[in-house]
Amino acid sequence: MNVRLWGGIAVALLLCIAFARYCVRIVPADAPVRSAVSAPPAVSDGALLIPVEGVPASALTDTFTQARAGGARPHDAIDIMAARGRAVLAAADGRIEKIFWSEAGGRTLYERSPDGRTLYYYAHLDSYAPGLREGQLVRRGQRIATVGSTGNADPAAPHLHFAVNRMAPADPWYGGQPVNPYPLLVGQ
């Protein structure tokens, strides 16, 4: 019995040492402080970053040409399904052009590219990133909002409605020509 007890203690001690060696990082008190910034988001195979944290290209579906409003209009966007509250990331560098509420899109963001020729539209958002404001510059991968189901989205199916429009630099935030974002996100 005594041998079993000491054997169990030895095994537990070895497990603790292995845990400490491989899972615990001991940092000296005078070591430089690392930034609290999270790891950079995974880059998509396309020209744009997939704008929902943790969603791989394989999870995307091309819904750009699907009919909406009972067939009255095309979707002109893709829906990226994700859990409510999941981080929405800037798909590219740009400037927040408009923060807007609409009946259809709910809580929305419009981001314009630095050259003024592309507009990224993010809709059905649950919330905006703290301090986000119109005119603010954002970087690709920066958290700008969270996924939700505001507007006319089904509350049981939170998602990001993501659209891309080609613009003339002087076009208003609500203008432009729709471009299918799917190939830009998956590299087709």
C-alpha positions as CSV (number, residue, x, y, z in Angstrom):
1,M,0.0,0.0,0.0
2,N,2.8,2.4,0.9
3,V,4.5,1.7,-2.5
4,R,1.3,2.5,-4.4
5,L,0.9,5.8,-2.5
6,W,4.5,6.9,-3.2
7,G,4.1,5.7,-6.9
8,G,1.0,7.8,-7.3
9,I,2.7,10.9,-5.7
10,A,5.7,10.4,-8.1
11,V,3.4,10.2,-11.1
12,A,1.5,13.3,-10.0
13,L,4.8,15.2,-9.4
14,L,6.0,14.2,-12.9
15,L,2.7,15.5,-14.5
16,C,3.1,18.8,-12.6
17,I,6.6,19.2,-13.8
18,A,5.6,18.4,-17.4
19,F,2.7,20.9,-17.2
20,A,5.0,23.6,-15.8
21,R,7.6,23.0,-18.5
22,Y,5.3,23.0,-21.5
23,C,2.3,25.1,-20.5
24,V,3.6,27.7,-18.1
25,R,5.8,30.6,-19.2
26,I,7.9,32.1,-16.4
27,V,8.8,35.7,-17.2
28,P,11.3,37.7,-15.2
29,A,10.0,40.8,-13.5
30,D,12.1,43.1,-15.7
31,A,11.2,41.5,-19.0
32,P,9.7,43.8,-21.7
33,V,5.9,43.9,-21.5
34,R,4.2,42.3,-24.6
35,S,1.3,44.1,-26.2
36,A,-2.2,42.8,-25.4
37,V,-3.0,42.7,-29.1
38,S,-4.3,39.3,-30.2
39,A,-2.6,37.3,-32.9
40,P,-3.2,38.6,-36.4
41,P,-6.3,37.2,-38.1
42,A,-5.9,34.5,-40.7
43,V,-5.5,35.8,-44.2
44,S,-7.9,34.6,-46.8
45,D,-6.8,33.3,-50.1
46,G,-8.5,36.3,-51.8
47,A,-7.8,40.0,-52.0
48,L,-9.8,40.7,-48.9
49,L,-9.7,39.4,-45.3
50,I,-12.7,37.3,-44.4
51,P,-14.4,39.9,-42.2
52,V,-15.6,37.5,-39.4
53,E,-13.0,36.3,-37.0
54,G,-12.4,32.5,-37.2
55,V,-14.5,31.8,-40.3
56,P,-12.5,29.9,-42.9
57,A,-13.0,30.3,-46.7
58,S,-14.4,26.8,-46.8
59,A,-17.4,28.0,-44.7
60,L,-18.4,30.7,-47.2
61,T,-21.3,30.4,-49.6
62,D,-21.8,32.5,-52.7
63,T,-25.2,34.1,-52.2
64,F,-24.5,37.2,-54.4
65,T,-27.1,36.4,-57.1
66,Q,-29.8,34.9,-54.9
67,A,-33.1,36.7,-55.0
68,R,-34.3,38.7,-52.0
69,A,-37.6,40.4,-51.1
70,G,-39.7,37.7,-52.8
71,G,-37.6,37.8,-56.0
72,A,-37.9,41.6,-56.3
73,R,-34.1,42.2,-56.1
74,P,-30.8,40.4,-56.1
75,H,-28.8,39.9,-52.9
76,D,-25.7,41.7,-54.2
77,A,-23.8,40.5,-51.1
78,I,-22.9,37.4,-49.2
79,D,-24.0,36.3,-45.8
80,I,-21.3,35.0,-43.5
81,M,-23.0,32.9,-40.8
82,A,-21.4,33.1,-37.3
83,A,-22.4,33.2,-33.7
84,R,-23.9,36.4,-32.3
85,G,-21.1,38.5,-30.8
86,R,-18.3,37.1,-32.9
87,A,-15.8,39.8,-34.0
88,V,-16.4,41.6,-37.3
89,L,-13.0,42.7,-38.8
90,A,-12.2,45.3,-41.4
91,A,-11.8,43.4,-44.7
92,A,-9.2,45.9,-45.9
93,D,-7.6,49.2,-44.9
94,G,-10.0,52.1,-45.1
95,R,-12.0,54.8,-43.4
96,I,-15.4,54.5,-41.7
97,E,-17.6,56.4,-44.1
98,K,-20.9,56.0,-42.4
99,I,-22.4,54.5,-39.3
100,F,-26.1,54.0,-40.0
101,W,-29.3,52.3,-38.9
102,S,-31.7,51.1,-41.6
103,E,-34.8,49.0,-41.4
104,A,-33.4,46.3,-43.7
105,G,-29.7,46.3,-42.6
106,G,-30.2,47.2,-39.0
107,R,-27.0,48.4,-37.4
108,T,-24.6,49.0,-40.4
109,L,-21.1,50.3,-41.3
110,Y,-19.8,51.6,-44.5
111,E,-16.0,51.6,-45.0
112,R,-14.3,53.3,-48.0
113,S,-10.9,52.2,-49.3
114,P,-8.0,54.7,-49.2
115,D,-8.3,55.5,-52.9
116,G,-12.1,56.1,-52.6
117,R,-12.9,53.5,-55.2
118,T,-14.3,50.7,-53.1
119,L,-16.9,50.6,-50.4
120,Y,-17.3,47.7,-47.9
121,Y,-20.8,47.4,-46.4
122,Y,-21.2,45.4,-43.1
123,A,-24.9,44.9,-42.0
124,H,-27.0,43.2,-39.3
125,L,-24.4,44.0,-36.7
126,D,-25.0,43.4,-33.0
127,S,-22.7,46.2,-31.8
128,Y,-19.9,48.5,-32.9
129,A,-16.4,48.4,-31.6
130,P,-16.0,50.8,-28.6
131,G,-15.1,54.3,-29.8
132,L,-15.7,53.6,-33.5
133,R,-16.7,56.8,-35.3
134,E,-17.3,58.1,-38.8
135,G,-14.0,59.4,-40.4
136,Q,-11.9,56.9,-38.4
137,L,-9.1,55.1,-40.2
138,V,-9.2,51.3,-39.8
139,R,-6.6,48.7,-40.7
140,R,-7.3,45.3,-42.3
141,G,-8.1,42.9,-39.5
142,Q,-9.1,45.5,-37.0
143,R,-12.2,44.7,-34.9
144,I,-14.9,47.1,-36.0
145,A,-18.1,45.4,-34.8
146,T,-19.8,42.2,-33.8
147,V,-22.1,39.8,-35.7
148,G,-25.8,40.1,-35.0
149,S,-29.2,39.9,-36.5
150,T,-30.5,43.5,-36.5
151,G,-32.7,44.9,-39.2
152,N,-34.7,42.3,-41.2
153,A,-32.3,39.4,-40.3
154,D,-33.7,36.2,-38.7
155,P,-32.9,36.5,-34.9
156,A,-32.3,32.7,-34.9
157,A,-29.6,33.1,-37.7
158,P,-27.1,35.8,-36.8
159,H,-24.7,36.6,-39.6
160,L,-22.8,39.3,-41.3
161,H,-24.2,40.7,-44.6
162,F,-21.1,41.8,-46.4
163,A,-21.2,43.7,-49.7
164,V,-18.6,45.4,-51.9
165,N,-19.3,48.3,-54.3
166,R,-17.0,49.9,-56.9
167,M,-17.2,53.6,-56.5
168,A,-16.1,56.8,-58.1
169,P,-14.2,58.8,-55.4
170,A,-17.0,61.4,-55.3
171,D,-19.9,58.8,-55.1
172,P,-22.0,59.0,-51.9
173,W,-21.8,56.2,-49.4
174,Y,-25.0,54.7,-50.7
175,G,-23.9,54.5,-54.3
176,G,-21.7,52.4,-56.4
177,Q,-21.8,49.3,-58.5
178,P,-22.1,45.9,-56.7
179,V,-19.2,43.5,-57.0
180,N,-19.4,39.9,-55.8
181,P,-17.3,39.7,-52.6
182,Y,-17.1,35.9,-52.7
183,P,-14.2,35.5,-55.2
184,L,-12.4,38.4,-53.4
185,L,-12.6,36.4,-50.1
186,V,-11.8,32.9,-51.4
187,G,-9.4,33.7,-54.2
188,Q,-11.3,32.5,-57.2
